[in-house]
Structures are given as C-alpha cells and as structure tokens.
Amino acid sequence: MIQTLQDKKEITKKLKDRAINEGFTISGIASIPGSSRLKLRTNALDRWLSKNYHGEMKWMEAERRKNIDSLLEGAKSVLSVGFTYISTNNNNNYKDQLFKVAKFGQGEDYHKVIYKKLKNIGRWINLEIPDCKWKICVDTSPLLEKAWAEESGLGWIGKNSNLINKKHGSWFTLGFIILTKELVPDRPYQPLCGKCDKCIEKCPTQAIVEPFVIKSDLCIAYHTIENRKKTIPKNIEKNLNGWVAGCDICQDVCPWNKSVPYNNIFETKPKEWIQNLNLGSLSWDDKTWEENLKGTTFKRIKPWMWRRNIKANLGNQTINI
C-alpha cells in the first residue's frame, strides 16, 4: 500500500527505474489531469483539426484523445517512456541508397516492441502495487502522446512537432501506462528550440507552415504512408528525392540530433530488404511485399502504395537511374 509521501517517492523511483531496466531510454511521471499546458495542447489540436491539417487521418478527431480519463476509470498518473530507434546501423544509412526509408520503421514494429516492454512493467506493477489498475497505450491509442510525454518531463515539443530530449534528441517513439495510483510527477520540460528554424527552413515542401504546426497534405511522410490516393500530388512528387516511406529531413537537420546515444539492439536493426530497395523491387508481387513487411511498422503501407511511391520518385531528376 502507498500511504505516505515517502512511499510515493520510493515507488515512483522504482517504477521509472524499472522502465529503464526494461530497455527504455527515458521515463517520467505526470499527474492527471496535468497542468494548464495540457489545455493549451488540446486547444492547439482543435485548431489543427479545424483547418483540416490532419488530411485523411480521421482518427485524430476522436474526442477521447482530449480526455485521458476516458481510457481508464480512476486514472491518476501516467508513466511515459521513450524507446530510442537510432542505431549505428540506420544512422544516415540512406545517404547512399536509391530509395530512402524513415529510421523509425527500419527495424521491428515499434508498437509491438514497446507494448511487450510495457506489459512486463505492468506485471511488475501487479506485484509492487497490487491495488493499482493500469492500461497500456502506444501511439495507436486516442491519447495526446507528445503532450503527456512533455508533461512527464521526457522532452519538449519542437517546431517540427517532434518530441525532443536534450540528451537523446528526437529519435525515439513513445509508450505510456496509465495508473490509478497517485505518484510523484516530474517537472514538465521547458522548450529549448530558441530561435532555431532549421527544420522549417529545410523542409522541401514547406510542410511546417508555422512553428509547431504541420500541414499534412504538404508532408512527404504523410503522403508516402497515409495517402490512399492512386497518385501523389505533383508538388510533393518533385520533392521526394528518394523518400518512399516516411521522411527524416526535419529530424536530420535538428541540432539536438547531432550527437545522440545509439540503441544497438536487435529490434532496431534495419531489415535487409529495406537497405536494398531498388528498381527491381517494383517487380515484387503482393505476396513478396507482404512477406517482407511482416513484423514491421511499415506494413501500414500497402504493396500498391510502395509501387506508387517508388514510381513517383522516378520522375525526380536527382535520382540517377
């Protein structure tokens, strides 16, 4: 039983340490309902949606996303964790490749990796805080992920809308456990982007229409992953420069990503077929694509979309065929 402030401090530290021992890079705690910045983030989401900047991502409209209480009755705290996916194997490995794939999806499906690790933490909670109920959330859950990660002290939301940590940059994906126990919260991170606008300046399609705001229908990652139309808009196509699944440009140019620790574990090791995408991949049938995509985050991109994205790059003059 957690009875005193000292009890709360001890179990909070144990929980965060347990997350690090499980393989997460960073961990932090936020209290529910959180500080006033959660209201600001919710208002920002409403403005983004009202301008239809989310494009075809209709799941972003879910009202439950604005109310963490709707995910677990009696929720009082949230454990936020970050899983680093940058490694020596995928760091800038696309520079010599004909076709480029964003780093977050080059290895194992991070949803499954994070869920498995959080499930282990959940079992630990059952033993250490037996009267506590908990719920796992990854980025498929209707949750303001980056806002709660910021509230938990994991980092700040940068001008490119990615969560950035002073030590670990932005090369990590997020996971959460909502708990029905009051714990000791961490201090929310203070923004450190300052006057830097490199992500805004270097985006070839000007998708960052203002600091912290992404217009999806101008984003390369959106069109290569989420766009279900048969063709990619010409203004996007001419700026693909080899990108066929996601885009890392706004993270590659971020000064906070210049020198970050790597996570050299098997889950982040790039799939061999991803490192060897070429024109011959256009001849793969659906079965070959589906076999390759099995167990990866990029199975969301259907075989016909991979072909569309590759073909869209063929008109790009910067690619030597």
Secondary structure by P-SEA (a helix, b strand, c coil): ccccaaaaaaaaaaaaaaaaaacccccccccccccaaaaaaaaaaaaaaaacccccccccccccccccccccccccbbbbbbbbcccccccccccccccccccccccccaaaaaaaaaaaaaaaaaaacccccccccccccccaaaaaaaaacccccccccbbbbccccccbbbbbbbbccccccccccccccccccccccccccccccccccccccccccccccccccccccaaaaaacccccccccccccccccccbbbbbccccccccccccccccccccccaaaaaaaacccccccccaaaaaaaaaaacccccccc
